[in-house]
Amino acid sequence: MLQRPRRNRKSEVIRQMVQETHVSAANLIFPLFIVEGENQKSEVASMPGIYRYSIDNLLREVESCMSLGLKAFDLFPNISEELKDKYATESHREEGLYLRAIREVKKHFPEACVITDVAMDPYSSDGHDGIVENGHILNDETLDILGKMSLAQAQAGADIIAPSDMMDGRVGYIRNVLDNNGFTNVSIMSYSAKYASAFYGPFRDALNSAPKFGDKKTYQMNPANQREALIESRLDEAEGADFLMVKPALAYLDVIKLIKDDTELPVAAYNVSGEYAMLKAAVQKGWLNEQRAVTEVLTSIRRAGATAILTYHAKEVLENKWI
């Protein structure tokens, strides 16, 4: 035999030499949950090792991550029920929890990359990503709220705005709002292909943001559809997105690959809460080797084409030197 591929796998040195896909701290974005109060740190029951932080403890967590080389953070707020309303007005109130958190992180860590979530559901009394009228989600009327939310986040210091709502036309609308107010340098990381997935449960527990009725299938994508993701991503790119995101990641590696092959923009993927919880549960049962499983998951997402990975594993892989 002239060709023996095993020769390139015969030692660790050679295996590392020819390795095609690498994951580093630069590829990772750490989602962080925020709650009101002081000295608060409560573990999310369905996400072992993941916590909700009051702003003072959030700053300590960011500092700890920065020391590991982890410098990109996506912030998500847990809003008290009494502050929620039909029009998510708390989302753009200057002294609201979320905007205060953004300002404090950027004040103490100006070198950190702060990514912010644009969607109504954490602030909505209906738990949906858009205005609800007679059981229907109103698309165009919701854009005004998303624009106010995005502008408030940019004013607070956000580096990247990440609309996760899946309303049609929201990327172009937000881009115009930002540009018209002087925030031309604020990026948009669009949730372009966000599927109506079963893997969001623990996240909704963390934020208490589950819809109060129905589901999100009229705006989030059908898990059976692949090429529809190209329609969504091409529209977002044309409207001014700087990143295109696929969510979830593991069940949609083919979609990550499809979009990556169709665009020159960087592609992000969200390794979501249910994917994290599923792996952690198997590890706790002793059914999986955690280091090998986590690194294999992250490598598979990178291999599919994701430049950036939002993952709850971000800190632990650096702390434990798994990558």
Secondary structure, DSSP 4 states (H G I P E B T S, - for coil): ----GGGGGSSHHHHHHT------GGGEEEEEEE-SSSS-EEE-TTSTT-EEE-HHHHHHHHHHHHHTT--EEEEEE---GGG-BTT-GGGG-TTSHHHHHHHHHHHH-TTSEEEEEE-STTTBTT-SSSEEETTEEEHHHHHHHHHHHHHHHHHHT-SEEEE-S--TTHHHHHHHHHHHTT-TT-EEEEEEEEB--GGGHHHHHHHT---SSS-STTTSBPTT-STHHHHHHHHHHHTT-SEEEEESSGGGHHHHHHHHTT-SS-EEEEE-HHHHHHHHHHHHTT-S-HHHHHHHHHHHHHHHT-SEEEETTHHHHHHTT--
